[in-house]
């Protein structure tokens, strides 16, 4: 039976032969090279790789913050030419306006898009409740913990109902317990909303416990050198989170990923 080839229009984002170079002090430096990636509707993709391999560069190209030196980045078959609310970004450090309270921070994008007052109120309250911040609407960001700030940042993205959520190490600055709670939250939200998620992390266990596909990048210039299709996130609940991590399949994939990243790190050390 011949293989069925899907049309590019079936994907939310397509990256074709993407490379990006930037000017160094002496010569050009290649950040990423020959990236080809098709992202399906509703996927949860986690990206791993050694430090400096271009993970954040790749995210910024999808977000529209950077233009590739060559190749094409498309969303819904149209060239990505700049930032767009259809691609919401959550950074490692919460990007909340300190002079606004949590309600107004979350409502900000809707106000800029000229939603009616009633729509703004309904949607903002909906997402405040979804991320567990009900009762903190009038607080300023500096009055909240790191985890609560990140919940507010997530709600500010979600309220705009983007096609895709881009997350650049969103839990990296959080303590272990808060980080696990945030992973549980984003998994629950993704399961409920079926948004397409693209998340960068250095944590192999975080990637395996969240992703439906794990992408591993090489040392600079960053290339995609391995992909793993996973479904651990569908089987994880609060009660069995630890049990999943000790299954043979989980440990096998985890070991493969660690070996790949370790090998890339050795290349960096001795290059």
C-alpha positions as CSV (number, residue, x, y, z in Angstrom):
1,X,0.0,0.0,0.0
2,X,1.4,3.4,-1.0
3,X,2.1,5.9,1.8
4,X,-0.4,8.7,2.2
5,X,1.3,12.1,2.0
6,X,-0.5,14.8,3.9
7,X,-0.9,18.3,2.3
8,X,0.9,21.1,4.1
9,X,-2.5,22.8,4.6
10,X,-3.3,20.1,7.2
11,X,-0.7,21.6,9.6
12,X,-0.9,24.6,11.8
13,X,2.7,25.6,11.3
14,X,5.2,24.4,8.7
15,X,8.9,25.2,8.8
16,X,10.8,24.5,5.6
17,X,14.6,24.6,5.3
18,X,14.8,27.2,8.1
19,X,18.3,28.6,8.9
20,X,19.2,31.7,10.8
21,X,22.6,33.4,11.0
22,X,23.6,36.5,13.0
23,X,26.7,38.7,12.9
24,X,29.4,38.0,15.5
25,X,32.4,40.1,16.3
26,X,34.5,38.4,13.6
27,X,32.2,36.6,11.4
28,X,28.7,35.2,10.9
29,X,27.4,32.6,13.4
30,X,24.8,30.0,12.4
31,X,22.2,29.7,15.2
32,X,20.0,27.1,13.5
33,X,20.4,25.2,10.3
34,X,18.1,23.3,7.9
35,X,15.1,23.0,10.2
36,X,12.1,21.2,8.7
37,X,9.1,20.8,11.0
38,X,5.4,20.3,10.5
39,X,3.2,20.9,13.6
40,X,-0.3,19.4,13.6
41,X,-3.4,20.9,15.3
42,X,-3.6,19.9,18.9
43,X,0.0,18.6,19.3
44,X,1.9,19.2,22.5
45,X,5.6,19.5,21.3
46,X,8.5,19.8,23.8
47,X,11.9,20.8,22.5
48,X,15.1,19.6,24.2
49,X,18.8,20.2,23.4
50,X,22.1,21.5,24.9
51,X,22.4,25.1,26.0
52,X,22.9,27.5,23.0
53,X,21.5,25.1,20.4
54,X,18.9,27.5,19.1
55,X,15.7,26.3,20.9
56,X,14.7,29.9,21.8
57,X,15.7,31.1,18.3
58,X,13.3,28.5,16.8
59,X,10.5,29.6,19.1
60,X,11.0,33.3,18.2
61,X,10.8,32.5,14.5
62,X,7.5,30.7,15.0
63,X,6.3,33.6,17.2
64,X,7.3,36.1,14.5
65,X,9.9,37.9,16.6
66,X,12.7,36.9,14.2
67,X,12.8,36.3,10.4
68,X,14.9,33.4,9.2
69,X,17.9,34.0,7.1
70,X,16.6,31.5,4.6
71,X,13.7,29.1,4.4
72,X,10.0,29.6,5.1
73,X,8.0,29.7,8.3
74,X,4.2,29.5,7.7
75,X,1.1,29.3,9.8
76,X,-2.0,28.1,8.1
77,X,-0.1,28.2,4.8
78,X,0.7,32.0,5.1
79,X,4.2,33.4,5.8
80,X,4.8,34.4,9.4
81,X,5.8,38.0,9.0
82,X,5.5,39.3,12.6
83,X,4.0,38.7,16.0
84,X,0.3,37.8,16.1
85,X,-2.3,37.0,18.8
86,X,-2.9,33.7,17.1
87,X,0.5,32.7,18.5
88,X,0.6,33.5,22.2
89,X,3.9,33.4,24.0
90,X,4.7,32.6,27.7
91,X,8.2,33.4,28.8
92,X,10.3,32.1,31.7
93,X,9.9,35.4,33.5
94,X,6.3,36.6,33.8
95,X,5.7,39.6,31.6
96,X,3.0,41.3,33.6
97,X,2.5,45.1,33.8
98,X,3.3,46.0,37.4
99,X,1.0,49.0,37.4
100,X,-2.1,46.9,36.5
101,X,-3.9,44.4,38.7
102,X,-4.2,40.8,37.7
103,X,-7.7,41.3,36.2
104,X,-6.5,44.1,34.0
105,X,-3.3,42.3,33.0
106,X,-5.3,39.4,31.7
107,X,-7.9,41.6,30.1
108,X,-5.3,43.8,28.3
109,X,-5.2,41.9,25.0
110,X,-9.0,41.8,24.7
111,X,-9.2,45.6,25.3
112,X,-6.6,46.2,22.6
113,X,-8.7,44.1,20.2
114,X,-11.8,46.2,21.0
115,X,-13.9,43.5,22.6
116,X,-17.1,44.7,24.3
117,X,-17.0,45.3,28.1
118,X,-19.3,42.3,28.7
119,X,-17.2,40.0,26.6
120,X,-14.0,41.2,28.3
121,X,-15.6,40.5,31.7
122,X,-16.9,37.1,30.8
123,X,-13.7,35.9,29.2
124,X,-11.3,37.4,31.8
125,X,-13.3,35.9,34.7
126,X,-13.4,32.5,32.9
127,X,-9.6,32.3,32.5
128,X,-8.9,33.7,36.0
129,X,-10.9,30.8,37.3
130,X,-9.4,28.3,34.9
131,X,-5.8,29.0,36.2
132,X,-6.9,29.1,39.8
133,X,-6.6,32.8,40.5
134,X,-10.1,33.5,41.6
135,X,-10.0,35.9,44.5
136,X,-6.7,37.6,43.4
137,X,-8.2,39.7,40.6
138,X,-7.4,43.0,42.3
139,X,-3.9,42.1,43.4
140,X,-0.8,43.6,41.6
141,X,1.7,41.2,40.2
142,X,4.4,42.0,42.8
143,X,2.0,40.8,45.5
144,X,1.9,37.3,44.1
145,X,4.2,34.3,44.2
146,X,6.3,33.2,41.2
147,X,3.8,30.4,40.4
148,X,0.8,32.7,40.6
149,X,2.5,35.2,38.4
150,X,3.1,32.5,35.8
151,X,-0.5,31.4,36.1
152,X,-1.6,35.0,35.3
153,X,0.8,35.1,32.3
154,X,-0.7,31.9,31.0
155,X,-4.2,33.3,31.5
156,X,-3.3,36.4,29.6
157,X,-2.3,34.3,26.6
158,X,-5.2,31.9,26.8
159,X,-7.9,34.6,27.1
160,X,-7.1,35.6,23.5
161,X,-7.9,32.0,22.3
162,X,-4.7,31.6,20.2
163,X,-4.3,28.8,17.7
164,X,-0.9,28.1,19.3
165,X,0.8,28.6,22.6
166,X,4.6,29.0,22.6
167,X,6.3,28.5,26.0
168,X,10.0,29.3,26.5
169,X,11.1,27.4,29.7
170,X,8.0,28.7,31.5
171,X,8.6,26.8,34.7
172,X,12.4,27.0,34.8
173,X,12.5,29.6,37.6
174,X,10.0,27.8,39.9
175,X,10.7,25.5,42.8
176,X,10.1,21.8,42.3
177,X,6.7,21.5,43.8
178,X,5.3,24.6,42.1
179,X,6.8,23.4,38.8
180,X,5.0,20.1,39.1
181,X,1.8,21.9,39.9
182,X,2.2,24.1,36.9
183,X,2.8,21.1,34.7
184,X,-0.4,19.5,36.0
185,X,-2.2,22.8,35.2
186,X,-0.9,23.2,31.7
187,X,-1.7,19.5,31.0
188,X,-5.3,20.0,32.2
189,X,-5.7,23.1,30.2
190,X,-4.3,21.5,27.0
191,X,-6.6,18.5,27.5
192,X,-9.6,20.8,27.8
193,X,-8.8,23.4,25.1
194,X,-6.8,21.3,22.6
195,X,-4.6,24.2,21.9
196,X,-1.4,23.5,19.9
197,X,1.5,23.9,22.3
198,X,5.2,24.3,21.6
199,X,7.3,24.2,24.8
200,X,11.0,24.6,25.3
201,X,12.6,22.9,28.3
202,X,15.9,21.6,29.7
203,X,14.1,19.0,31.8
204,X,13.8,15.6,30.1
205,X,11.1,14.4,32.6
206,X,9.1,17.6,32.0
207,X,9.2,16.9,28.3
208,X,8.2,13.3,28.6
209,X,5.4,14.0,31.1
210,X,3.8,16.7,28.9
211,X,4.5,16.1,25.2
212,X,2.9,14.1,22.5
213,X,6.1,14.6,20.6
214,X,9.6,15.3,21.9
215,X,12.1,17.0,19.6
216,X,15.8,16.9,20.3
217,X,18.1,19.5,18.8
218,X,21.9,19.3,18.1
219,X,24.5,21.6,19.4
220,X,24.9,24.9,17.4
221,X,24.1,25.3,14.6
222,X,20.9,23.7,15.9
223,X,19.3,21.0,13.8
224,X,16.6,18.5,14.6
225,X,18.4,15.2,15.1
226,X,15.7,13.0,16.8
227,X,12.0,12.9,17.4
228,X,10.0,10.8,19.8
229,X,6.2,10.3,19.6
230,X,5.0,9.8,23.2
231,X,1.7,9.5,25.0
232,X,2.7,9.5,28.7
233,X,0.8,12.8,29.3
234,X,-2.5,11.0,28.4
235,X,-1.9,8.4,31.1
236,X,-0.6,10.7,33.9
237,X,-2.8,11.8,36.8
238,X,-1.7,13.2,40.1
239,X,-1.9,9.8,41.7
240,X,0.1,7.8,39.2
241,X,2.6,10.5,38.1
242,X,5.5,8.7,39.7
243,X,4.4,5.3,38.5
244,X,4.5,6.4,34.9
245,X,8.1,7.6,35.3
246,X,9.3,4.1,36.3
247,X,7.8,2.2,33.4
248,X,10.2,0.4,31.0
249,X,9.0,2.4,28.0
250,X,9.4,5.8,29.9
251,X,12.9,4.9,31.2
252,X,14.0,3.6,27.8
253,X,13.1,6.8,25.9
254,X,14.5,9.0,28.8
255,X,17.8,7.2,28.5
256,X,17.9,7.6,24.8
257,X,17.3,11.3,25.0
258,X,19.9,11.8,27.8
259,X,22.5,10.0,25.7
260,X,21.8,12.2,22.7
261,X,22.0,15.4,24.7
262,X,25.1,14.2,26.6
263,X,26.8,13.4,23.3
264,X,26.0,16.9,21.9
265,X,27.3,18.5,25.1
266,X,30.6,16.5,24.7
267,X,30.9,17.9,21.2
268,X,30.5,21.5,22.5
269,X,33.1,20.8,25.2
270,X,35.8,19.5,22.9
271,X,35.1,21.6,19.8
